[in-house]
Amino acid sequence: LAFHPDYANNGYFYVNYNNNSGNTRISRFSVLADTPNQADPNSELNLLEVGQPFSNHNAGDLNFGPDGYLYFGLGDGGSANDPGNRAQNRQMLLGKMLRIDVDHGDPYSIPEDNPFAFDDFTLDEIWAIGLRNPWRFSFDRLTGAMWIADVGQDRWEEVNYQAPGSVGGQNYGWRCYEGSQAFNLNSGCVAQSEYTFPVQVYANNNSVGCSITGGFVYRGATYPDMYGYYIYTDYCSGRFWSLEPDGQGGWQNTELANLDNTEFVTFGEDREGELYVAAIGDGIIYRLTAPCNSPTAPVISGETLTCSPDQPAVLMATTAPAGHGYAWYRDGLLVAMGNEQSYFATEAGIYSVAFWADTQEGCNSAPSAGFEVRGAEFPDELISVEGFELSAPDGFVDYRWFLDGETIDGAVGNTYTATENGAYSVQVTNTDGCIRTSEAVMLVVNGIRDIGIERLALTPNPFRDGFQLEFHTTRPGAFRIWMATADGKLIWEKTLSVGQQLKEWISTPDLPAGVYLFGVEKEGRKVVQQVVKR
């Protein structure tokens, strides 16, 4: 069951269930108008119904994402070993994570940014493929990251992770892979590099477990020692684990408890971020606790502006107690862990820090209050070229022009007229003291008169979808123009008949961003300029 993001006003909630025919149904219900804590059984609106060929592992979870869309997971249809290879079949909804817009359409619509919305060979609702039995999945309420626990066949149980801002389209591998190991590569499989493998697996056996139950990232305040940990369990064993980044691009998995097995089947999260787990064996809902004598949360002080990687904001945490280091976060994501009391912030964001115990027996602190660091604001284009005239935007407190990396004496205004061949760039300083240097643009000043050109302009440069070529000539006739990669590989060329003036739009919508060469030739002589596509 999932409540609509605007439930307080519309009273809508959504249910993923199997009906009496054995089919999976996604339905919307409403509460009674005069009794808002009671559902109206006659209010069902059936959004989607999917046939289930077998009765086992049909999944059954659904959640609204931070984007406001409804996500729900479906198992591969059951039996064993996915006999119909449904999880890899893009024309079936089974074995997939799905995403729909319940606020538009009848009864729903497809978000335009669904990864396969315009793919004729894949159903539009699909967000990700290759799942066996996603039980359960959740979103980190702070970062928006998605966590999917997928029940394995008989070898591996797995945890899959989608980073914040993911565009979807992942293939989690089943039935080609179970966990990170090949399972059945006989048909319908692609290159190994095209799969997204789990961030954590554990063996399916009698002692460890046989059916994963996915949970949540703990974001409550009662137990700071658990803050930022993804908590999950196993239905068959009663073991609980935590999973968190290790600060080095990987993941650290820790067993938290090995409890009496009462068949822990699902987790819940309250409005404060505290976690609960329900046991179907004894019919009890338990609250997760982590008794620990945690140190007081640290405090951050420091600079509130970061200019660039060369001019970072320096942040400082209060001193950690003995046996603790520091865990630094930006927008809820771990960015550094170690013994450094200071952190050099090179990106804008909300920073926090926690005291981190050196041993598993120690207790972490709650994170500090958020400390906002803003980033320097500069225009996308710091340099523009028209003929031999170079210019930078107005409004900066200092300008310095460079030719081939060397300072041009006396060039301290926002414009400069090129007098020599070479690579020109400009360095600007804003009112905060932040410095930014433009990309270099190549100009040929001496040499264009050799082919009869008085003035050559490529504008704008840098460019996005194209640029204007313009020149005046004292020698009318045929001119060859061309464009090449920075290492000289020809992209295109054509010959134009020019009178006294040429004005031609050069369209480049399909050209990747990068540095290119543009050439003009006549009678064996040529002029080459550097152009930059953003």
Secondary structure, 3 states (H helix, E strand, C coil): CEECCCHHHHCEEEEEEECCCCCEEEEEEEECCCCCCCEEEEEEEEEEEECCCCCCCCEEEEEECCCCCEEEEECCCCCCCCCCCHHHCCCCCCCEEEEEECCCCCCCECCCCCCCCCCCCCCCCEEEECCCCEEEEEECCCCCCEEEEECCCCCEEEEEEECCCCCCCCECCCCCEECCEECCCCCCCCCHHHCCCCCEEEECECCCECCEEEEEECCCCCCHHHCCCEEEEECCCCEEEEEEECCCCCEEEEEEEECCCCCEEEEEECCCCCEEEEECCCCEEEECCCCCCCCCCCCEEECCEECECCECEEEEECCCCCCEEEEEEECCEEEEEECCCEEEECCCEEEEEEEEECCCCCCCCCCCCCEEEEECCCCCCCCEEECCEEECCCCCCEEEEEECCEECCCCCCCEEECCCCEEEEEEEECCCCCEEECCCEEECCCCHHHHCEEEEEEECCCECCEEEEEEEECCCEEEEEEEEECCCCEEEEEEEEECCEEEEEEECCCCCCEEEEEEEEECCEEEEEEEEEC
